[in-house]
Amino acid sequence: MTGGNTRTRSAFALKVKMMDLQQIIDESNNIVFFGGAGVSTESGIPDFRSVDGLYHMQYDYPPEEVISHSFFVRNPEEFYRFYKDKMLCLDAEPNAAHKTLAALEKSGKLKAVVTQNIDGLHQKAGSQCVYELHGSVLRNYCMKCGKFYDAAYIKQSEGIPHCTCGGTIKPDVVLYEEGLDQDVITGAVNAIAGADTLIVAGTSLVVYPAAGLIRYFRGKHLVLINLQPTDADHLAELVIREKVGEVLGKIKI
């Protein structure tokens, strides 16, 4: 009986929080969404730090070493073996979170998406203003001549993908030891600083400098949606411990 009462209370508490979130969105005119890996896990893309994430998979090298700049330069063949196998999820489709955010942007309420993800699912869902802090697997360039290649070319290539000029092709993703694009950072900071509501979701807020961007928020409503606690929970007006897609999919626009 106690277990049933606990579930009933939890369901009621979630219902109240969903009503609060709906009200915040209804009253806001300049929403910015800041998202991490948890936004895309419901699309079948693994995150890095969960029990089933990339950091817990067994490879000859730790994933954080494989996706570093120095490893790419030193051992590009092993880099691409891991990258094509685990990071090129080209069959993934946008989930309810991506679709709701695109609809909110179309309605005029959402002004920007700031994402740590590299999968391009926000754009696939229809979002236009997306700041990709860590780049995108959909863009790839020859390191010698700069020629563009799409993700399908990389996926289908054997071993190390090469350009027609003979140069090595590199994904336009930010590897460990590489700096973030300053134009993207500036755009994200300006968007967050100008928002009346910031929704932070699917991120543990431990990866810097990206996680530090929320300190630029000076608006009215800070909302956190994440399965696990974060160091910023105490700053938020509303904290929801549920999957991002399940929460945003219930929003009425």
C-alpha positions in Angstrom: 0.0 0.0 0.0 2.9 2.3 0.9 4.4 1.8 -2.6 1.1 2.6 -4.3 0.8 5.8 -2.2 4.4 6.8 -3.1 3.7 6.3 -6.8 0.5 8.3 -6.6 2.3 11.2 -4.9 5.1 11.0 -7.4 2.6 11.1 -10.3 0.8 14.0 -8.7 4.0 15.9 -8.1 5.1 15.4 -11.8 1.6 16.6 -13.0 2.0 19.8 -10.9 5.5 20.3 -12.4 4.2 19.8 -15.9 1.5 22.4 -15.3 4.2 24.8 -14.0 6.4 24.2 -17.1 3.4 24.8 -19.4 2.6 28.0 -17.6 6.3 29.2 -17.9 6.3 28.5 -21.6 2.9 30.1 -22.2 4.1 33.3 -20.5 7.5 33.4 -22.1 8.4 35.2 -25.4 12.2 34.6 -25.6 13.0 31.0 -24.7 16.4 29.5 -25.2 17.0 25.7 -24.9 20.4 24.4 -23.8 20.7 20.6 -24.3 23.1 17.7 -23.9 23.4 14.1 -24.7 20.2 13.2 -22.9 18.2 15.0 -25.5 19.2 12.4 -28.1 19.3 9.2 -26.1 15.6 8.7 -26.8 16.6 8.7 -30.5 18.9 5.8 -29.9 22.2 7.7 -29.7 24.3 6.7 -26.7 25.6 9.3 -24.3 29.0 9.4 -22.8 28.6 9.0 -19.1 25.7 6.8 -18.4 26.1 3.1 -17.5 25.5 2.2 -21.1 27.3 5.2 -22.5 30.5 5.3 -24.6 32.7 5.7 -21.6 31.7 2.3 -20.4 32.3 0.4 -23.6 35.3 -1.8 -24.0 37.8 -0.8 -26.7 41.6 -1.0 -27.0 41.8 2.6 -25.9 39.5 4.6 -23.6 36.9 6.6 -25.7 38.0 9.9 -24.2 41.5 9.2 -25.6 40.2 8.0 -29.0 38.2 11.2 -29.6 41.1 13.5 -28.7 43.0 15.7 -31.3 46.3 14.1 -30.5 45.0 10.5 -31.0 43.3 11.6 -34.3 46.7 12.8 -35.5 48.6 9.9 -34.2 46.3 7.0 -35.0 43.6 8.2 -37.5 42.7 4.6 -38.5 41.7 3.6 -35.0 40.0 6.9 -34.5 37.8 6.3 -37.5 37.1 2.7 -36.6 35.6 4.0 -33.3 34.0 7.1 -34.8 32.1 5.3 -37.6 31.0 2.5 -35.3 29.8 4.6 -32.3 29.4 8.2 -33.3 27.9 8.1 -36.8 24.3 7.3 -36.0 22.9 8.4 -39.4 19.7 6.4 -39.1 18.6 8.2 -35.9 15.4 10.3 -36.1 14.3 13.3 -34.1 12.3 12.4 -31.0 9.5 14.3 -29.2 12.0 16.8 -27.7 13.5 17.8 -31.0 10.0 18.1 -32.6 8.6 20.2 -29.8 11.5 22.6 -29.8 11.2 23.0 -33.6 7.5 23.8 -33.1 8.2 26.3 -30.3 10.6 28.1 -32.6 8.1 28.2 -35.4 5.5 29.7 -33.0 8.0 32.5 -32.2 8.5 31.6 -28.5 11.9 29.7 -28.8 14.7 31.9 -30.2 17.6 29.5 -30.1 18.8 26.0 -29.4 22.3 25.6 -27.9 23.4 22.0 -28.1 26.4 19.9 -27.0 25.3 17.2 -29.4 26.8 16.6 -32.8 24.1 14.6 -34.4 22.2 17.3 -36.3 18.8 16.0 -35.1 17.6 19.5 -34.1 17.9 20.7 -37.7 16.4 17.4 -39.0 13.3 18.2 -36.8 13.1 21.7 -38.4 15.0 24.0 -35.9 16.6 26.9 -37.7 18.7 28.7 -35.1 21.0 26.1 -33.6 24.3 26.7 -32.0 26.3 23.5 -32.2 29.0 23.9 -29.5 30.8 20.7 -30.4 30.3 20.8 -34.2 28.5 18.3 -36.3 29.1 14.8 -37.8 27.2 16.0 -40.9 30.1 18.3 -41.9 33.5 17.0 -42.9 36.4 18.8 -44.6 39.6 17.8 -46.2 42.5 19.0 -44.1 44.5 19.8 -47.2 42.2 21.6 -49.6 39.1 22.2 -47.5 36.6 20.3 -49.7 33.3 19.4 -48.1 32.1 15.8 -47.6 28.9 14.6 -46.1 28.5 12.0 -43.3 27.4 9.3 -45.7 30.8 9.5 -47.5 32.6 9.1 -44.2 30.4 6.2 -43.1 30.9 4.3 -46.4 34.6 4.9 -46.7 37.1 2.2 -45.9 39.6 2.9 -43.2 40.7 6.6 -43.2 38.6 8.7 -45.5 40.6 10.6 -48.1 39.8 13.5 -50.3 40.1 13.4 -54.1 43.3 15.5 -53.6 44.7 12.9 -51.3 44.3 14.8 -48.1 42.8 13.3 -44.9 39.2 14.2 -44.2 38.4 15.4 -40.6 34.9 15.6 -39.1 33.8 19.1 -38.1 33.5 18.1 -34.5 35.3 19.5 -31.5 37.7 16.8 -30.2 39.3 16.8 -26.8 42.2 19.2 -26.7 40.5 21.5 -29.3 38.9 24.8 -28.6 35.3 25.7 -29.3 34.4 27.9 -32.3 34.3 31.5 -31.0 31.6 32.6 -33.3 29.3 29.8 -32.0 30.2 30.6 -28.4 29.4 34.3 -28.9 26.1 33.5 -30.5 25.2 31.1 -27.8 26.2 33.5 -25.0 24.2 36.4 -26.6 21.1 34.1 -27.0 21.3 32.9 -23.4 21.9 36.4 -22.0 18.9 37.8 -23.8 16.4 35.0 -22.9 13.6 35.4 -20.5 13.5 31.6 -20.0 16.3 29.1 -20.2 15.5 25.4 -20.4 18.5 23.2 -19.6 17.9 19.6 -20.4 19.7 16.2 -20.8 23.0 17.4 -19.6 25.0 16.7 -16.4 26.6 20.2 -16.7 30.1 18.9 -16.0 31.7 19.4 -19.5 33.3 22.9 -19.7 33.5 25.4 -21.2 30.0 24.5 -22.5 28.4 24.0 -19.1 29.6 27.4 -17.9 27.4 29.1 -20.5 24.3 29.1 -18.2 26.0 31.6 -15.9 25.2 34.3 -18.6 21.5 33.8 -18.0 19.8 36.8 -16.3 16.2 36.1 -17.2 13.2 35.1 -15.2 12.8 31.4 -15.4 15.5 28.7 -15.2 14.2 25.2 -15.8 16.3 22.0 -15.5 15.1 18.7 -17.0 17.5 15.8 -16.3 17.3 12.3 -14.9 20.2 12.9 -12.5 20.9 15.8 -10.2 23.2 18.6 -11.4 25.3 21.2 -9.6 22.9 23.9 -10.9 19.7 22.4 -9.5 19.7 24.9 -6.6 19.6 27.7 -9.1 16.5 26.5 -11.0 13.0 27.6 -10.4 11.8 24.2 -11.7 13.6 20.8 -11.7 12.1 17.8 -13.4 13.7 14.4 -13.1 12.3 12.8 -16.2 13.4 12.0 -19.8 13.5 15.1 -21.9 11.4 13.8 -24.8 8.7 12.5 -22.4 8.5 16.0 -20.8 8.6 18.2 -23.8 6.4 15.9 -25.8 3.5 16.8 -23.4 3.9 20.6 -24.0 1.0 22.2 -25.8 2.0 24.9 -28.3 
